[in-house]
Amino acid sequence: MSKALAGVRVIDMTHNQAGPACTQIMAFLGADVIKLENPKGGDIARVVQRDQDSDSLFFLVLNANKRSLTLNLKTDEGKALFKKLIAESDVLVENFSPGALDRMGLGYDVLKEINPRLIYSTVKGFGTYGPYSDFKSFEPIAQAMGGAMSVTGFPENPPTYVWPAIGDSGTGMHLAIGILAALQQRHATGKGQHVEVSMQDSVVNIMRVALRDHQRFNTPKMRAGNQLGDNVPGSTYACKPGGPNDYVYIFAQQQMWAAFSGAIGRSALTDDPKFSTHAARWENREELNGIIEAWTKQHTKHDVMRILGEAGVPSGACQDTGEVLEDPHLKAREMIVNIDYPPRNGIYKTVGCPIKLSDSPAEIQTPPQLGEHTADLLQELCDVSADDVARLREAGVV
């Protein structure tokens, strides 16, 4: 079965998370993603948090469906082979430090002369222009500078870092969208272009609703813990048996109030003047939240979710990471899949493709070992013989 991005070749020169997240989603959708790595060690993520004598899970969950080619770009032969690869490719994705490829003589101005159709794609902490463009960044820096930390947590506590990688993987998804847009435009123009996404920009884009609220009230949006606006219920509620993650999030709008009251066995609340309107529930929120939590504490979080879900009231069990990995719904949707990776002595779980295409469903494949496809790719794309591959290995070029 043909894949959506079949025929698109991507040279992936990224490391850690933001870039690999972008290229992995493209690989899931059928692009031929060639992960270009230094022969000595490759992507630093291969060894970060390593827990076995194999590539780390950090690397594995971000690099499925790719082919690995090692190339030493500090050598003249390495650069020459790289330029041959560029001539045969559609997309380059890089997240080196600002100016690194330019200093190597491999910047956009050079590569577009080799391949005018090339989509040259860049991930940077703060982009390539602007007052902060020379500064480096990581996930927490992007969250801080994009405003996300200022609105996360409880008001009595400091700004709080959130674990979902909105600065890294969020940037990767923004970059994938940019690349796909540039490929579409290339159909009309025949020309490639430079696509750039910064981590700060991506976080700011995700933060647009909080920025709206600042302008509505002309004051910085304050941290509100788990409370969503002035809605009741609109927060987390404790459930049995009372463990650290035994909570459920419940959010019921006015049109759901009668259904919610009935579902928790308190139909009389529907017309009670203290709770019958949005404003009344907020004014009497302490009393009402006590009533709600007295009910949730009689049930497990998944039972609460089932009862309310069947009544048409939005709610969600606060699942811990282990529960997510075993979630039957996610497994049914192939969002949690098992991968057999022999160097790790067996199966590990990873996240599948969140984009479901009816005509070309994603097939999750084993991530590559360092340099696993070097010989095949050099022969396929650079017309290098098997004997020359051996010579290049001996010379430290690949």
Beta strands, then each sheet from edge to edge (+ up, - down):
strand 1: 9-13
strand 2: 32-37
strand 3: 66-70
strand 4: 91-94
strand 5: 119-124
strand 6: 194-198
strand 7: 234-238
strand 8: 247-251
strand 9: 315-317
strand 10: 336-341
strand 11: 346-351
sheet 1: 3+ 2+ 1+ 4+ 5+ 6+
sheet 2: 7+ 8- 9+
sheet 3: 10+ 11-
end
